[in-house]
Amino acid sequence: MRCFYFSFLAAGVSATGDAVARTLTAADGRVIEAEVLGFEGEQVRIKRADTGRVFTLPLAAFAEADQAALRVEAAKAVPKLAAKDLALELSRVRFDARKSRTDVKMADGSITKNLLEITEEDWGYTVTLRNLTGAPVEGLRAEYRLFTKIDELKNSGRAPRIRRKEFSLEFETLPASGRTSMRTEFVTTRKTDLKGGYEWAGTGDNDTRDTLHGIWLRIYQGDDLVLESASPSGLATGAWEDAGG
C-alpha cells in the first residue's frame, strides 16, 4: 500500500471519542489509514494511523465514494440544537418610502388635481441570530409571517383588519460563538389622505392607513423546530397553520 501524504498544514486538534482507523482514498487514488475525528462544515478532521498527526481536510479531497460516506456520517454527527443554543434579535426596519399625489373625481363630476396624497413605505425586519455554542451551526432556515394592520380613519370605531404574508429565508453558516444578520422581505404600507380640508362624501370612501403590525417567526434546523418568536407576542397564539387574519 502506498503512503498518502496530504499537502495541508496539520491542525492543532486533539483526537476525541472512540474513532477507529480506516482506509480512506484521495481524489487522485492514493490511500491512507486514518481515524475520522469529526466534521466542520465541508471539512473533516482525521488522525493518521502511522504518525498520529491530525489534519483538517476538505471533503472534496477524497474519492467520490468516500465523500458520500463521510457526508452521511457528518449529517448524523450534527448535534440537534435547542432554543438555549441561539439568541434571536428582531429589529423593525423601514427599507424605502415614497409620496405621490393623484386626482380625485368630485361629487359634481369635476376633477380636482393632486387632491389625494398617497404615502407608501416598505417595512420589514432585520433578523440577527447569535450562536451560543462553541461549534459552527449550519442548515438553519426561517419560516415567517409579516402582519399588516389596516385602519379606516373615518370609521374609528371599526376594528382594524389584519393581513399576513408568508416568507422564508436561509441563514448563512453561524460561526462558533458568532452571529449573522439577514433582512426579511418587506410589506408595503399605504396611507391615503385628502388634502385641502376636503372629506370623503361617500359611505364607502375613506382615508386609510396600514402599518406593519408585527412578525411571527420560526427557526428550523432541517425539519426540527428550534426557536420561535413573535412581536407582538399575541401573534403567536393558536396553531401556526391557522394564524393570521
Secondary structure by P-SEA (a helix, b strand, c coil): cbbbbbcccccccccccbbbbbbbbcccbbbbbbbbccccccbbbbbbccccbbbbbbcccccaaaaaaaaaaaaaaccccccccbbbbbbbbbcccccbbbbbbccccccccccbbbbbbbbbbbbbbbbcccccccbbbbbbbbbbbbbccccccbbbbbbbccbbbbbcccccccbbbbbcbbbbbbbbbbcccccccccccccccccccbbbbbbbccccccccccccccccccccccccc
